Amino acid sequence: MLKLLDKGINVVGADVSPLAVEICTQSGLNVIQSDVRELPQKANGQTFDVIICNDVLCYFTMDEIPPIIEGFKSLLKPGGLLIMNNPAHAAFSGSHDKAVGIVTRFVPKELVGIIVNCQLSIVNCTQWPFLLSPLVYLVRKFQKKTQSDIDMPPTWLNSLLYGICKLEMKLFTRAPFGSSVFIVARKPN
């Protein structure tokens, strides 16, 4: 958000957590407290060029997701973009999913189908991280922890993993498999 604000772009954030909203507001960010299902009502007629929704749909069932996507569509200006990243494939589920309350991991084709049924066109759909998928799978399968496995790794390891992801973006425009699905969809003009 800060990088967009630094470029003079009007940004509005939303979070279901009152604490998250309070922290963001104290930092000078424009954030409203809202469940994604209530966003169209809370937007007061405002529309947006871009909506970014990362790791949110995974907290809802497949039946709850189409109305959420429809709500996003109603908030987009004609030609506007919906950018999403969500966990993919049940094979990657593990203690992290349980610890953070993930309800749904997506088969990309199913999520794309929902988006297309909501009359949005797919601009890009890829899965990632392809190169790290075997490692993610092994960690999740043999992990015995009952809390999230998302701790900040040592700087050297974080740099290595980031470097692998950057390399992957150069090697593949669309990866065939990964623990996350990244989708960009457009509202028709």
C-alpha atoms as one frame of an Amber mdcrd trajectory, in Angstrom:
protein
   0.000   0.000   0.000   2.756   2.420   0.904   4.481   2.062  -2.473   1.220
   2.891  -4.242   0.619   5.884  -1.976   4.167   7.114  -2.649   3.256   7.193
  -6.353   0.182   9.327  -5.639  -2.312   6.526  -6.191  -5.503   6.642  -4.138
  -5.626   3.443  -2.091  -8.346   2.089   0.175  -7.735  -1.017   2.242 -10.154
  -3.313   4.023  -9.667  -5.873   6.757 -12.042  -7.846   8.919  -9.819  -7.369
  11.996 -10.469  -4.204  14.034  -6.891  -4.437  15.363  -5.424  -4.555  11.843
  -7.548  -1.557  10.838  -6.438   0.359  13.936  -2.747  -0.327  13.248  -3.114
   0.697   9.596  -5.059   3.844  10.490  -2.400   4.835  13.024   0.127   4.499
  10.209  -1.855   6.969   8.106  -3.466   4.426   5.798  -7.075   4.638   4.609
  -8.512   1.304   5.789 -12.077   0.293   6.581 -13.150  -2.580   8.811 -15.253
  -4.967   6.771 -15.874  -8.573   5.912 -15.374  -9.039   2.133 -19.008 -10.083
   1.840 -20.046  -6.598   3.058 -17.644  -4.528   0.943 -20.156  -3.502  -1.744
 -22.422  -1.985   0.930 -19.546  -0.307   2.806 -18.009   1.226  -0.339 -20.831
   3.796  -0.561 -20.950   3.707  -4.343 -17.184   3.999  -4.765 -15.653   2.004
  -7.619 -12.055   0.992  -8.198  -9.599   0.444 -11.035  -7.971  -2.490  -9.245
  -8.930  -4.769  -6.374  -6.214  -6.907  -4.811  -7.434  -9.841  -2.759  -4.624
 -12.029  -1.432  -5.201 -15.134   0.666  -8.784 -14.236   1.527 -11.074 -16.521
  -0.491  -9.476 -19.536   1.198 -11.459 -18.711   4.362 -14.763 -19.344   2.603
 -16.534 -22.382   1.170 -16.957 -22.877  -2.561 -20.650 -21.908  -2.170 -19.724
 -18.575  -0.526 -17.150 -17.562  -3.157 -19.349 -16.682  -6.210 -21.222 -13.912
  -4.330 -17.888 -12.526  -3.093 -16.539 -12.422  -6.668 -19.800 -10.768  -7.797
 -19.316  -8.191  -5.043 -15.786  -7.470  -6.258 -17.113  -7.135  -9.812 -19.694
  -4.583  -8.640 -16.881  -2.520  -7.108 -14.720  -2.517 -10.250 -14.889   0.205
 -12.868 -15.403  -1.033 -16.447 -12.109  -2.588 -17.540 -10.995  -2.831 -13.910
  -8.755  -5.636 -12.667  -9.231  -8.174  -9.900  -5.867  -9.539  -8.740  -5.922
 -12.565  -6.458  -3.568 -15.063  -4.918  -4.900 -18.057  -3.020  -3.665 -21.431
  -1.764  -3.874 -24.217  -4.309  -4.251 -27.991  -4.180  -5.297 -29.996  -1.129
  -2.026 -31.930  -1.382  -0.291 -28.859   0.089  -2.551 -28.608   3.131  -1.001
 -29.140   6.526  -0.814 -27.805  10.046  -0.458 -24.247   8.727  -3.912 -24.470
   7.125  -5.441 -25.681  10.383  -3.610 -23.084  12.470  -4.766 -20.131  10.376
  -8.262 -21.471   9.585  -7.993 -22.124   5.849 -11.244 -23.700   4.649 -10.546
 -24.105   0.922  -7.506 -24.846  -1.216  -8.298 -24.302  -4.862  -7.990 -26.364
  -7.970  -7.144 -23.492 -10.327  -9.586 -24.669 -13.007 -12.485 -24.539 -10.500
 -11.620 -21.020  -9.322 -11.238 -19.832 -12.923 -14.671 -21.346 -13.668 -16.269
 -19.342 -10.847 -14.609 -16.135 -12.042 -15.689 -16.688 -15.665 -19.254 -17.518
 -14.526 -19.250 -14.106 -12.824 -18.621 -12.526 -16.251 -14.977 -11.576 -15.645
 -12.354 -12.495 -18.221  -9.102 -14.161 -17.214  -6.017 -12.099 -18.079  -3.522
 -14.385 -16.346  -3.643 -17.561 -14.304  -0.542 -19.283 -13.032   0.520 -21.432
 -10.150   3.573 -20.808  -8.043   6.111 -21.540  -6.614   6.704 -24.366  -9.062
  10.382 -24.878  -8.266   9.775 -24.922  -4.497   6.652 -27.126  -4.676   8.427
 -30.390  -3.786   9.954 -28.762  -0.706   6.628 -27.200   0.346   4.915 -30.565
  -0.095   7.497 -32.440   1.999   7.461 -29.875   4.797   3.664 -29.951   4.977
   3.447 -33.753   4.899   6.024 -34.441   7.599   5.383 -31.483   9.829   4.031
 -32.255  13.286   3.544 -28.665  14.508   0.034 -27.552  15.345   0.650 -23.879
  14.635   1.436 -21.956  11.486   4.728 -22.736   9.793   4.997 -19.187   8.525
   7.744 -17.773  10.702  10.256 -15.324   9.309  13.192 -17.476   8.205  16.789
 -16.355   8.663  17.765 -13.580   6.234  20.033 -15.848   4.174  17.268 -18.435
   3.724  14.630 -15.820   2.937  16.972 -14.325   0.300  17.570 -17.766  -1.215
  13.835 -18.570  -1.408  13.095 -15.124  -2.849  15.829 -15.634  -5.436  14.339
 -18.970  -6.467  10.909 -17.349  -6.908  12.426 -14.514  -8.990  14.241 -17.072
 -11.159  10.983 -18.951 -11.629   9.251 -15.777 -12.853  11.964 -15.395 -15.502
  11.825 -19.042 -16.571   8.056 -19.563 -16.694   5.297 -17.252 -17.833   2.860
 -19.890 -16.581   3.902 -22.626 -14.207   2.056 -25.948 -14.439   1.870 -26.529
 -10.695   2.388 -24.798  -7.348   1.054 -24.368  -3.831  -0.623 -21.053  -4.758
  -2.726 -19.881  -7.673  -2.317 -16.313  -8.942  -5.129 -14.908 -11.079  -5.726
 -11.581 -12.795  -9.273 -11.051 -14.106 -10.825  -8.086 -15.921 -14.315  -6.622
 -15.796 -15.660  -6.038 -19.309 -15.849  -2.494 -20.661
